[in-house]
């Protein structure tokens, strides 16, 4: 393990040189509260508007729609809830299959399961860590069957393949033009998992705005945080209204009566969380600027480190670099884990990429294509400390 140890120590030195911090623990992605957070949250506490009603919920939805140019945004309790509702409103039904990368966070697959549908796992591209659209097209041509209703069905299971959920991994956009072509050819609805990509652009347009729906996450480790929260994005006014209705327990408007017309969900974002989000969103341009500066520094300094390469944004995109990542030259889990051990012992909270979904017990029998790239990448990728505070505000 000598080589792995030397590599780990070199990476420790690079991170410490860039951050200027030699003793303190450096989290993977810590939030930064340097704006109006205290002011807006105090207003909620002073007025008593801390729950699901209050001006900050409406304000966050309006400002998020404006920031992403999505048309409409519906604030919810987390990104998983956002994806669940987006899938339901996209027509995903029990026993449907939904195309999704195996190399993703578990919430992507879980939301599909909430709909009593099946995740159908596909491989990713090394160029962007997202769906490999070339292989996906060939794969669907092989296993897909077009029927008289115009839909695509899985020849092996007989289930309808209803939708595809691209995940913009670490903020790096999927090739959306190519994916939209595949989706149109096989009659698939696109729901973008943009949980990690607020501020990322595909050919100048915000991620989360290409599909019928896009979903955002405002978890504590994201570009901006509401503590816990998320948003549903759509260009469709009617679907936005339905999303708002379903996520607020499907309550019918009335001055005092509690009437509900369908089974809804208590996915409402509290005003307290939205207040935090409004203050955070004001700072997102600065966060993005510092994170891009950090990515450039990592890219430059890591060129001198043998055995690894920095994962850069695709040439067609502007990434938010939510998480900076390196790829080991060899797909060797022992080397990966030794580097992780050394960096974490140095107080640098590096992390591996997620265990692929098809290797988890609840998803091991789901339909899938050959996942060779996914299985290699899980042993090669390491995430580096990436919060905007790694580089102190000037």
C-alpha positions as CSV (number, residue, x, y, z in Angstrom):
1,X,0.0,0.0,0.0
2,X,3.1,2.3,-0.2
3,X,2.0,3.9,-3.5
4,X,-1.5,4.5,-2.2
5,X,-0.1,6.0,1.0
6,X,2.1,8.4,-1.0
7,X,-0.8,9.4,-3.2
8,X,-3.0,10.1,-0.2
9,X,-0.3,12.3,1.4
10,X,0.2,14.2,-1.8
11,X,-3.6,14.9,-2.0
12,X,-3.6,16.0,1.6
13,X,-0.8,18.5,0.8
14,X,-2.7,19.9,-2.2
15,X,-5.9,20.4,-0.2
16,X,-4.1,22.1,2.7
17,X,-2.2,24.4,0.4
18,X,-5.4,25.5,-1.4
19,X,-7.5,25.9,1.7
20,X,-4.8,27.5,3.9
21,X,-6.1,25.4,6.8
22,X,-3.6,23.1,8.3
23,X,-5.2,22.1,11.6
24,X,-9.0,22.4,11.4
25,X,-11.3,19.7,10.1
26,X,-12.5,20.5,6.6
27,X,-16.0,19.1,5.8
28,X,-16.9,17.8,2.4
29,X,-19.4,20.6,1.8
30,X,-20.2,22.8,4.8
31,X,-22.9,25.5,4.5
32,X,-22.0,29.2,4.8
33,X,-24.3,31.7,6.5
34,X,-22.9,35.1,5.8
35,X,-25.9,37.0,4.4
36,X,-29.4,37.8,5.7
37,X,-30.1,34.4,7.3
38,X,-30.4,35.7,10.8
39,X,-32.5,38.7,9.7
40,X,-35.1,36.6,7.8
41,X,-35.3,33.7,10.3
42,X,-35.7,36.2,13.2
43,X,-38.6,37.8,11.3
44,X,-40.3,34.4,11.3
45,X,-39.7,33.9,15.0
46,X,-40.8,37.5,15.8
47,X,-44.0,37.2,13.8
48,X,-44.8,33.6,14.6
49,X,-44.9,32.6,11.0
50,X,-42.7,29.5,11.2
51,X,-44.8,26.8,9.7
52,X,-46.3,26.1,6.2
53,X,-47.8,29.6,5.7
54,X,-45.8,32.8,5.4
55,X,-44.3,35.2,2.9
56,X,-41.0,33.5,2.5
57,X,-42.4,30.4,0.9
58,X,-44.0,32.4,-1.9
59,X,-40.9,34.6,-2.2
60,X,-38.5,31.6,-2.5
61,X,-40.7,30.0,-5.1
62,X,-40.8,33.2,-7.1
63,X,-37.1,33.9,-6.9
64,X,-36.2,30.2,-7.6
65,X,-38.3,30.3,-10.8
66,X,-36.6,33.6,-11.8
67,X,-33.1,32.3,-11.0
68,X,-33.5,29.1,-13.1
69,X,-35.9,30.6,-15.7
70,X,-38.1,27.6,-15.1
71,X,-41.4,29.3,-15.2
72,X,-42.7,27.9,-12.0
73,X,-41.2,26.5,-8.8
74,X,-42.9,24.7,-5.9
75,X,-41.0,24.5,-2.6
76,X,-41.2,21.2,-0.7
77,X,-39.6,19.5,2.3
78,X,-36.7,17.8,0.4
79,X,-35.5,16.7,-3.0
80,X,-36.9,13.2,-2.7
81,X,-40.4,14.5,-2.1
82,X,-39.9,16.8,-5.2
83,X,-39.0,13.8,-7.3
84,X,-41.8,11.7,-6.0
85,X,-44.4,14.3,-7.0
86,X,-42.7,14.9,-10.3
87,X,-42.9,11.2,-11.1
88,X,-46.5,10.9,-10.1
89,X,-47.5,14.0,-12.2
90,X,-45.5,12.6,-15.2
91,X,-47.9,9.6,-15.2
92,X,-45.6,7.0,-13.6
93,X,-47.8,4.1,-12.5
94,X,-47.4,0.9,-10.5
95,X,-45.2,-1.7,-12.5
96,X,-43.9,1.0,-14.9
97,X,-40.2,1.1,-15.4
98,X,-38.2,4.3,-15.1
99,X,-34.7,4.6,-16.6
100,X,-32.2,5.9,-14.1
101,X,-28.4,5.6,-13.7
102,X,-27.2,3.1,-11.2
103,X,-24.5,5.6,-10.2
104,X,-26.7,7.9,-8.2
105,X,-27.8,8.8,-4.7
106,X,-30.3,6.3,-3.3
107,X,-33.1,8.9,-3.2
108,X,-33.4,8.8,-7.0
109,X,-34.3,5.2,-7.0
110,X,-36.4,5.4,-3.8
111,X,-38.7,8.0,-5.3
112,X,-39.4,5.6,-8.2
113,X,-40.2,2.9,-5.7
114,X,-42.6,5.2,-3.8
115,X,-44.7,5.1,-7.0
116,X,-44.7,1.3,-6.9
117,X,-42.6,1.4,-10.2
118,X,-39.3,-0.2,-10.9
119,X,-36.0,1.6,-11.4
120,X,-34.3,0.3,-14.6
121,X,-30.6,0.9,-14.2
122,X,-28.4,2.0,-17.0
123,X,-24.7,2.9,-17.3
124,X,-22.9,6.3,-17.3
125,X,-20.3,8.1,-19.3
126,X,-16.9,8.9,-18.0
127,X,-17.1,12.3,-19.7
128,X,-19.8,13.6,-17.4
129,X,-20.6,10.8,-14.9
130,X,-24.2,11.0,-16.1
131,X,-26.4,8.8,-18.4
132,X,-24.4,7.4,-21.4
133,X,-26.9,8.5,-24.1
134,X,-25.2,6.6,-26.9
135,X,-25.3,3.3,-25.1
136,X,-28.8,4.1,-23.8
137,X,-30.1,4.5,-27.3
138,X,-28.7,1.2,-28.5
139,X,-29.9,-0.6,-25.3
140,X,-33.5,0.7,-25.7
141,X,-33.4,-0.3,-29.4
142,X,-32.4,-3.8,-28.2
143,X,-34.8,-4.4,-25.3
144,X,-37.6,-2.0,-26.1
145,X,-40.8,-2.9,-28.0
146,X,-43.0,-0.2,-29.5
147,X,-46.7,-1.1,-29.3
148,X,-49.8,0.2,-30.9
149,X,-50.3,2.8,-28.2
150,X,-47.0,4.4,-29.2
151,X,-45.3,3.6,-25.9
152,X,-42.1,1.6,-25.3
153,X,-42.3,-1.7,-23.3
154,X,-39.6,-3.9,-21.9
155,X,-39.5,-7.1,-24.0
156,X,-38.3,-9.1,-21.1
157,X,-40.7,-7.9,-18.4
158,X,-43.6,-6.7,-20.4
159,X,-43.7,-3.5,-18.4
160,X,-44.0,0.0,-19.9
161,X,-40.8,2.1,-19.8
162,X,-42.5,5.3,-18.9
163,X,-39.8,7.9,-18.1
164,X,-36.1,8.6,-17.8
165,X,-34.4,10.5,-14.9
166,X,-31.0,11.9,-15.8
167,X,-29.0,12.9,-12.7
168,X,-26.5,15.8,-13.1
169,X,-23.8,14.2,-11.1
170,X,-21.8,16.6,-8.8
171,X,-23.3,19.4,-10.9
172,X,-22.0,18.3,-14.3
173,X,-24.8,18.4,-16.8
174,X,-25.9,15.4,-18.8
175,X,-25.9,15.8,-22.6
176,X,-29.5,16.9,-22.7
177,X,-29.8,17.4,-26.5
178,X,-28.8,13.7,-27.0
179,X,-31.0,12.6,-24.2
180,X,-34.0,14.5,-25.5
181,X,-33.6,12.8,-28.9
182,X,-33.6,9.4,-27.2
183,X,-36.6,10.3,-25.1
184,X,-38.6,11.5,-28.1
185,X,-37.7,8.4,-30.1
186,X,-38.9,6.0,-27.4
187,X,-41.7,8.2,-26.0
188,X,-40.2,8.7,-22.6
189,X,-40.9,11.6,-20.2
190,X,-37.8,13.4,-18.9
191,X,-37.7,14.3,-15.2
192,X,-34.3,15.9,-14.3
193,X,-32.7,15.1,-11.0
194,X,-31.0,18.4,-10.7
195,X,-30.6,18.0,-6.9
196,X,-26.9,18.7,-7.2
197,X,-26.8,21.1,-10.1
198,X,-28.4,24.5,-9.0
199,X,-26.5,27.1,-11.0
200,X,-25.2,24.6,-13.6
201,X,-25.9,25.4,-17.3
202,X,-26.2,23.2,-20.3
203,X,-25.4,25.3,-23.4
204,X,-26.4,28.4,-21.4
205,X,-29.7,27.1,-20.0
206,X,-30.2,26.0,-16.4
207,X,-30.4,22.3,-15.6
208,X,-33.8,21.3,-14.3
209,X,-35.5,23.2,-17.1
210,X,-35.3,20.7,-20.0
211,X,-37.6,18.0,-18.9
212,X,-41.3,18.1,-18.1
213,X,-40.1,18.5,-14.5
214,X,-36.8,19.3,-12.8
215,X,-36.2,18.8,-9.1
216,X,-33.8,20.6,-6.7
217,X,-32.4,19.8,-3.3
218,X,-31.6,22.3,-0.6
219,X,-30.1,19.8,1.9
220,X,-27.5,21.1,4.3
221,X,-24.7,20.0,2.0
222,X,-26.0,21.6,-1.3
223,X,-25.0,24.8,-3.1
224,X,-27.6,26.6,-1.0
225,X,-29.6,25.2,1.9
226,X,-32.9,25.6,3.7
227,X,-31.7,23.1,6.3
228,X,-33.8,20.5,4.6
229,X,-35.8,21.3,1.5
230,X,-36.3,21.0,-2.3
231,X,-38.2,22.4,-5.2
232,X,-40.1,21.1,-8.2
233,X,-39.5,23.1,-11.4
234,X,-41.7,23.1,-14.5
235,X,-42.6,25.4,-17.4
236,X,-46.2,24.1,-17.2
237,X,-48.6,26.3,-15.2
238,X,-51.2,23.6,-14.8
239,X,-48.7,21.0,-13.6
240,X,-47.2,23.5,-11.2
241,X,-50.7,24.1,-9.7
242,X,-51.2,20.4,-9.4
243,X,-47.8,20.0,-7.7
244,X,-48.6,22.7,-5.2
245,X,-52.0,21.1,-4.5
246,X,-50.6,17.6,-4.0
247,X,-47.7,18.8,-1.8
248,X,-50.0,20.7,0.5
249,X,-52.3,17.8,1.5
250,X,-54.6,18.4,-1.5
251,X,-56.5,20.9,0.6
252,X,-59.2,22.9,-1.2
253,X,-59.1,26.7,-0.8
254,X,-61.5,27.9,1.9
255,X,-61.4,30.5,4.6
256,X,-61.8,28.0,7.4
257,X,-63.0,24.6,6.1
258,X,-60.7,21.5,5.9
259,X,-61.7,19.8,2.6
260,X,-59.4,17.6,0.5
261,X,-60.3,16.2,-2.9
262,X,-57.6,13.5,-3.4
263,X,-54.9,11.7,-1.4
264,X,-52.3,14.4,-0.9
265,X,-48.9,14.7,0.8
266,X,-47.7,16.8,3.6
267,X,-44.6,17.9,1.7
268,X,-44.9,21.6,2.5
269,X,-41.8,23.6,3.1
270,X,-42.1,25.6,6.4
271,X,-41.7,29.4,6.2
272,X,-38.8,29.1,8.6
273,X,-36.9,27.0,6.1
274,X,-37.9,29.2,3.2
275,X,-36.6,32.2,5.0
276,X,-33.2,30.6,5.3
277,X,-33.4,29.7,1.6
278,X,-34.2,33.3,0.5
279,X,-31.1,34.5,2.3
280,X,-29.0,31.7,0.7
281,X,-30.3,32.3,-2.8
282,X,-29.1,35.9,-2.6
283,X,-25.6,34.5,-2.2
284,X,-25.6,31.8,-4.8
285,X,-23.8,33.9,-7.4
286,X,-20.9,34.4,-5.0
287,X,-21.0,30.8,-3.9
288,X,-20.7,29.7,-7.5
289,X,-17.9,32.1,-8.2
290,X,-15.8,30.8,-5.3
291,X,-16.6,27.2,-6.1
292,X,-15.4,27.7,-9.7
293,X,-12.2,29.3,-8.4
294,X,-11.7,26.3,-6.1
295,X,-12.3,23.9,-9.0
296,X,-9.7,25.7,-11.1
297,X,-7.2,25.5,-8.2
298,X,-7.8,21.8,-7.7
299,X,-7.4,21.2,-11.5
300,X,-4.2,23.1,-11.6
301,X,-2.5,21.7,-8.5
302,X,-3.5,18.1,-9.1
303,X,-1.8,18.0,-12.5
304,X,1.4,17.4,-10.7
305,X,0.0,14.4,-8.8
306,X,0.6,11.2,-10.6
307,X,-2.1,8.5,-10.5
308,X,-5.1,10.8,-10.4
309,X,-7.0,13.2,-12.7
310,X,-9.4,16.0,-11.8
311,X,-13.0,15.5,-13.1
312,X,-13.7,18.6,-15.1
313,X,-17.0,20.0,-16.5
314,X,-18.1,18.8,-20.0
315,X,-17.1,21.1,-22.8
316,X,-20.7,21.9,-23.6
317,X,-21.6,22.9,-20.1
318,X,-20.9,25.3,-17.2
319,X,-20.9,23.2,-14.0
320,X,-21.5,24.5,-10.5
321,X,-18.8,22.1,-9.3
322,X,-21.0,21.1,-6.4
323,X,-18.5,18.4,-5.4
324,X,-15.0,18.5,-6.8
325,X,-13.9,15.0,-7.6
326,X,-10.8,13.1,-8.7
327,X,-10.5,9.9,-10.6
328,X,-7.8,7.4,-9.7
329,X,-6.0,5.9,-12.7
330,X,-6.7,2.4,-11.5
331,X,-10.1,0.9,-10.5
332,X,-8.8,-0.5,-7.3
333,X,-10.9,-0.2,-4.2
334,X,-8.0,-0.9,-1.9
335,X,-6.1,2.2,-3.3
336,X,-9.3,4.3,-3.0
337,X,-9.9,3.3,0.6
338,X,-6.3,3.9,1.6
339,X,-6.5,7.4,0.1
340,X,-9.8,8.0,1.9
341,X,-8.3,6.8,5.2
342,X,-5.2,9.0,4.9
343,X,-7.2,12.2,4.0
344,X,-9.8,11.7,6.7
345,X,-7.2,11.0,9.3
346,X,-5.7,14.4,8.3
347,X,-9.1,16.1,9.0
348,X,-10.0,16.3,5.3
349,X,-13.5,14.7,5.0
350,X,-13.2,13.2,1.5
351,X,-15.8,10.7,0.5
352,X,-16.2,8.0,-2.2
353,X,-19.0,8.1,-4.7
354,X,-22.2,6.2,-3.8
355,X,-22.5,2.4,-3.8
356,X,-24.3,1.7,-7.2
357,X,-28.0,1.1,-6.8
358,X,-27.9,-2.3,-8.4
359,X,-25.6,-3.5,-5.6
360,X,-28.0,-2.5,-2.8
361,X,-30.2,-5.4,-1.5
362,X,-33.5,-3.8,-2.3
363,X,-32.6,-3.1,-5.9
364,X,-30.4,-6.0,-6.9
365,X,-33.1,-7.7,-8.9
366,X,-34.3,-4.6,-10.8
367,X,-33.9,-4.6,-14.6
368,X,-30.5,-3.3,-15.8
369,X,-28.1,-3.1,-18.6
370,X,-24.4,-4.0,-18.4
371,X,-22.9,-1.6,-15.8
372,X,-19.2,-2.0,-16.4
373,X,-18.4,1.7,-16.3
374,X,-20.4,2.2,-13.1
375,X,-18.7,-0.7,-11.4
376,X,-15.3,0.7,-12.4
377,X,-16.0,4.3,-11.4
378,X,-17.2,3.4,-7.9
379,X,-13.6,2.2,-7.1
380,X,-12.0,5.3,-8.7
381,X,-13.8,8.4,-7.7
382,X,-13.1,10.4,-4.5
383,X,-14.8,13.7,-3.6
384,X,-12.7,16.5,-2.2
385,X,-13.8,19.3,0.3
386,X,-15.9,21.6,-1.9
387,X,-17.8,24.1,0.1
388,X,-17.5,27.8,-0.8
389,X,-15.9,28.4,2.5
390,X,-12.8,26.3,1.5
391,X,-11.8,29.6,-0.1
392,X,-12.6,32.3,2.4
393,X,-14.7,35.3,1.2
394,X,-12.5,38.1,0.0
